Amino acid sequence: DAGVTQSPTHLIKTRGQQVTLRCSPKSGHDTVSWYQQALGQGPQFIFQYYEEEERQRGNFPDRFSGHQFPNYSSELNVNALLLGDSALYLCASSLLDRGRFGGELFFGEGSRLTVL
Amino acid sequence: GDSVTQMEGPVTLSEEAFLTINCTYTATGYPSLFWYVQYPGEGLQLLLKATKADDKGSNKGFEATYRKETTSFHLEKGSVQVSDSAVYFCALSLTSGTYKYIFGTGTRLKVLA
């Protein structure tokens, strides 16, 4: 049973560029959440997708956008990259409403983005 | 606002020592509480959880009790092993009005043989 898979694992971009990160949820999961983990910090919620719609968004600017596909996989896009966007981006999947009512989030290993 | 506060690390212990990592929270309503662990180069894994007051979560020798009166969820283990070396995150999930989890800043544990 495949867990949450993310790609790419590492990437380097320069300021002003755009990046797309990809996530395949754990088999049977229908909800995908994205988190940003800066060095030495805990994960910060970016947004969550269910049924191809953004259900909730954290305190991130519009430069951060996402998408969920009919097969439940998801993309995170970041435009006009800033140095401060350098972080580990984590994808987490869950079942409907379990992520809300105390259920378990399953995390991928993350995509480490470095912005120069 | 809702938040989680963890003791700062790093915590360095000898093998077989007793571990406590403190976690307190602030939340409106009645959150579910979690401990996640992150091993080097890996994503976060759920270690244990508790969904209501006085619940005790346990897994792999780790325990934590949901204390509503002190708004705490301290992680304990009676005898740590080198393989427990990792970063531990306390987190909460509100049971209504939001889908997000709120994480603490993490506590790095290093266990020496």
Interface residues (C-beta under 8 A of the other chain):
Chain A: V4 S33 Y35 G40 Q41 G42 P43 Q44 F45 Q48 R55 Q56 G58 L90 A92 G99 R100 F101 G102 E104 L105 F106 F107 G108 E109 G110
Chain B: V4 S32 Y36 G41 E42 G43 L44 Q45 L46 K49 T51 F89 A91 S93 T95 S96 T98 Y99 K100 Y101 I102 F103 G104 T105 G106
